[in-house]
């Protein structure tokens, strides 16, 4: 995993310089963008183990506009909004878009650093979940079409005899496919299979009940 990083997006160089120094005092690296457009231009190549601090009021794009674009692009990077002119409707929308906190300037440095730590813990969790989803996707792709049919029936709770009748294959063949599915997905029990399938569906942003193999 890459080193944790904090992106600072603010047009005020004095503010970004002060925040960078504060982060450096606790051995946290940062990268500065002096505008929302510059940050968004690199959105797809940014360090996933990171969070972003957005100033609410900036000349080109406001912090809220940047946040909206991030969420529309399914970018889940934890975000913190800084503002000297916050209002309740803006704060409510920011929370709805999943920010970690909405900090009013001037803010307590210790509280800022604690908020950063919370954001980075969330980022680490997101990275782990993404890596797990990618691993499961590779395993799912190894299943044959027939194994997928058997897996779908297994997830529906059907026993081997019922699966054999539904698919028009022998009971023995069903059990061979069941064993192959379990081996390829790296699970050893039906409960583990259900949990793995649920994690995979959620990682793709789909409800397990609605997901189709």
N, C-alpha and C positions, 0 to 999 in steps of 0.2 A: 504494500500500500504506500502511496505517495505521502510525503510529509504534509501535515496539516497546514492550511493556508487561509488567510483572511483577505478577501477582496474589499477594498475601500473605494466606494464610488461617491465622489463629492467634488464639486467644482472649486471649493475653497482649499487652496494648497496649505494654508496654515492649519486647517482642521485635519487634513489627511496626514500632514507631517506629525502633528501631535498624537494622533491615533496610532500611527506607525511606531512611534517611539514608545508609547504605552504598551503596545503589543510586544515589541522587542524586549521590554523590561521583564516579560515573563516567557521569553524564548519562543514567541510565536512569530512566524513570518507573515508578511503582508505584501500585497501588490496593489498599486494605486491606479485608478482610472479617473480622469478629471471630467467625466461626463458619462451619461447613461448609454449613449450611442456607441461609444468606444467599448464599453463593457459588453453590450449585446452583440457587437461584431465578432467577439471571440467566445460567445456563449457555448458553442458546441465543442470547444477545445479546452475548456477550463478544467482545472483539477477537481475531480469529484469529491475529494476529501477536503471540503472547504465550506465556508459560509461567506455571505456578502453583507456588507454594511452599506445601506443606501441612504443618502441624504434626501429628505422629502422634496425640498425645493432646489431645482437645478435649472439652468437656462434652457437647454434643449429638451430633455426629457426629465420629468419629475421622477422621484423614487418610486411613486405608485405606478407610473406608466411603465417603468422598467420592470417592476414586479409583475404587472399584468402580462407583459410580453413573455416573461419567464414562464409563468404558469400556462399560458396558451401554448407554449412550446414544450410543455410537459417537463420543464426543468424544476426539479424539486429541491434545489439547493436551499438550505436554511437561510433566511434573510432577517435582517434587523433594520428597522427604519429609525433614522435620527431626524428630529425636527425641533425647531424653536417656535413653530407656528402650527402645532397639531390641533385637530378638532376631532370631536367624537365620531362623526360619520366616516372620516378618513381612517381613523384608528380601527373602527369596526370592520371596514372593508379590508384593511390590511390583515387583521386577524383572520378574517374569512379566507384570505388567500394564503394563510398558513405561516405568517411570520412568527419568529421566535419572541420578539418583543418590539414595542414601539416606545423608544426612549426620547424623553423631552430634554432639550438642551437648556441649561448646562446639566450634565448628568454626573453621577458619582462614578469615578473611575473603577472602583471595586465592583460596583454593580454592572458596569459595562463589561469588565473582564469575565464576570460570572456568566453573563448572558452569552458572551462569545464561547465560553466553555460548553454551555448547554447546546449551542448551535453546532459546535464541532462534534459533540457526542451524537447528535442527531445525524450529522453528515456521515460519521463512521458507521452508524447503524444502516443508513441508506446504502452505503457502499457494500456492506456485507450482504444486504438483501439483494442488491443487483447482481453481485457475484454468484449468489446461490441460485437466482433465477436463470442466469446464463448457464450455469453448470447443469441445472435441471433441463434446460432447453436442449443442450447437447445430448443429454441422455434420452430425452423424448424423441429426438430425431433418429435415434438408433432403432426405435421400434418399427417393426414391419406393419403393413396395413392390417394383417390378421391379428397381430399382437395388440394393435390399437383397438380393434373390435372387442377383443377379450378384455382389455383394460376397461373400456367403457362399460361393459357388462359387469365387471367386478366392482366398479365404483357405484353401480346401481344396486349392489348387494346380491346379485344373482349367483347361486351356487353353480358348480361346474356342470352338473347334469342339465340344468336349465340353459346354460350358455351353449352347451353342445347341441341341444335341440334347436335353439334359436339360430345358431350359425350353420347348422347342418354338418357338423363335424363330430368325431368321436369324443367320448369322455376322456380318453387317454390323451388325445391331441390337445384338448382344452388344458389339461393339467401341465402338459409340456409348455404350452404358450404362457400359462400363468407363472410357471417357474422362470421362464425366460424374461417376462416382464419384470418380475421382482428383482432378478439379477441385474438387468440393464438399468433399472432405476435405483439400484443400491439400497433396497429395503428388504427386511426379513419378516415383516408381519403385515397383516391387513391394515392394522391401525397406523403403522408407519407409512404405508402406501397412501392412505387417505390424507394423512398430514402432509406428505410430500406433494400430492396433487393439489391440495388446498393452497399450499405455499406457492406453487408454480402459477396457479391461476391468479392469485392475488398479486404476485410479482409482475404479471402482465396487465394488471389493472382491471381484472375481470372477476366478477363474483364466481366462486366455484360452481354454483348452481346454474350459471349461464354459460360457462366455458365449455367449448366443444373441442375435442381432440382432432 
